[in-house]
Amino acid sequence: MALVPYDDTHLWGMQKLHRLSSVYSFANHTIQIQQNWKQLGVAAVVWDAAVVLCTYLEMGDIDLQGRSVIELGAGTGLLGIVAALLGAHVTITDRQAALAFLRSNVQANLPTDIQPRAVVKELTWGQNLTSFSAGHYDFILGADIVYLEDTFADLLQTLNYLCADHTVILLSCRLRYERDQNFLMMLRGFFSVREVRYDPGNDIHIFEARRHKQKDEL
Ligand SMILES: C[S@@+](CC[C@H](N)C(=O)[O-])C[C@H]1O[C@@H](n2cnc3c(N)ncnc32)[C@H](O)[C@@H]1O
């Protein structure tokens, strides 16, 4: 599957995507992300869902200090970078074609003492999952990764594989199409899902999902 951009008719949104870099302030750090929409499309720009989830993490309701985190479909890596700056051990993943650009943004934005806590690794949903330790992660993060219907089953399989009973999944997304609601229905088949935040300015939802409890645990 190519890294193809898709239509975003909102003019301001398009302008942001075409910038060659964008600057953020999270966790007392200035983060400068390089973007390359023209060559790499959706994986090489920062989506609003990532910024909204970074803001949520920074609010501090969730303590990431020393926790084990994996980010799926990381794109430029902003979310994984912020998780690392907030003290987590982070595995930042995307498809092979996105990795070089992702790695350069991660390396450019993490101080040398924090770099050992962030690993960039290929994870194409549904593929080679055994190279990740199942059930190892405290948090699974994903920003704007619910958008391609063809990938829904693989994404769900990946979440199922990586998720242990204690794992918290946080997905931020704009629900653009009916199919995105379908993914939430599929997710509810395996996980207890609740909306923990809605950002009306950006029209971004954050959903938290946890594995269904077994009957004998209830
Ligand atoms: C809309 S972008 C979001 C990027 C980033 N999370 C953000 O919010 O800025 C979707 C990301 O999902 C990744 N992606 C799409 N299909 C994938 C797949 N089958 N396996 C792994 N990653 C995939 C893309 O490469 C891209 O980085």
The ligand as an SDF file (V2000), in Angstrom:
LIG
                    3D

 27 29  0  0  0  0  0  0  0  0999 V2000
   -3.1340    9.8810    9.2300 C   0  0  0  0  0  0  0  0  0  0  0  0
   -1.5320    9.2920    9.5570 S   0  0  0  0  0  0  0  0  0  0  0  0
   -1.3180    9.6520   11.2950 C   0  0  0  0  0  0  0  0  0  0  0  0
    0.1340    9.8450   11.6630 C   0  0  0  0  0  0  0  0  0  0  0  0
    0.3780   10.2360   13.1240 C   0  0  0  0  0  0  0  0  0  0  0  0
   -0.1250    9.2530   14.0170 N   0  0  0  0  0  0  0  0  0  0  0  0
   -0.2500   11.5770   13.4330 C   0  0  0  0  0  0  0  0  0  0  0  0
   -1.3460   11.5960   13.9830 O   0  0  0  0  0  0  0  0  0  0  0  0
    0.3500   12.6080   13.1130 O   0  0  0  0  0  0  0  0  0  0  0  0
   -1.7820    7.5130    9.5900 C   0  0  0  0  0  0  0  0  0  0  0  0
   -0.5230    6.7100    9.8720 C   0  0  0  0  0  0  0  0  0  0  0  0
   -0.8630    5.3130    9.8910 O   0  0  0  0  0  0  0  0  0  0  0  0
    0.1490    4.6110    9.1850 C   0  0  0  0  0  0  0  0  0  0  0  0
   -0.4310    3.3820    8.6480 N   0  0  0  0  0  0  0  0  0  0  0  0
   -1.3970    3.2600    7.6910 C   0  0  0  0  0  0  0  0  0  0  0  0
   -1.6300    1.9680    7.4070 N   0  0  0  0  0  0  0  0  0  0  0  0
   -0.8030    1.2460    8.2140 C   0  0  0  0  0  0  0  0  0  0  0  0
   -0.5760   -0.1450    8.3780 C   0  0  0  0  0  0  0  0  0  0  0  0
   -1.2520   -1.0470    7.6580 N   0  0  0  0  0  0  0  0  0  0  0  0
    0.3330   -0.5400    9.2900 N   0  0  0  0  0  0  0  0  0  0  0  0
    1.0180    0.3820   10.0220 C   0  0  0  0  0  0  0  0  0  0  0  0
    0.8590    1.7210    9.9090 N   0  0  0  0  0  0  0  0  0  0  0  0
   -0.0370    2.1480    8.9990 C   0  0  0  0  0  0  0  0  0  0  0  0
    0.6030    5.5640    8.0990 C   0  0  0  0  0  0  0  0  0  0  0  0
    1.8800    5.2220    7.5940 O   0  0  0  0  0  0  0  0  0  0  0  0
    0.5640    6.8940    8.8400 C   0  0  0  0  0  0  0  0  0  0  0  0
    1.7810    7.1690    9.4750 O   0  0  0  0  0  0  0  0  0  0  0  0
  1  2  1  0
  2  3  1  0
  2 10  1  0
  3  4  1  0
  4  5  1  0
  5  6  1  0
  5  7  1  0
  7  8  2  0
  7  9  1  0
 10 11  1  0
 11 12  1  0
 11 26  1  0
 12 13  1  0
 13 14  1  0
 13 24  1  0
 14 15  1  0
 14 23  1  0
 15 16  2  0
 16 17  1  0
 17 18  1  0
 17 23  2  0
 18 19  1  0
 18 20  2  0
 20 21  1  0
 21 22  2  0
 22 23  1  0
 24 25  1  0
 24 26  1  0
 26 27  1  0
M  CHG  2   2   1   9  -1
M  END
$$$$
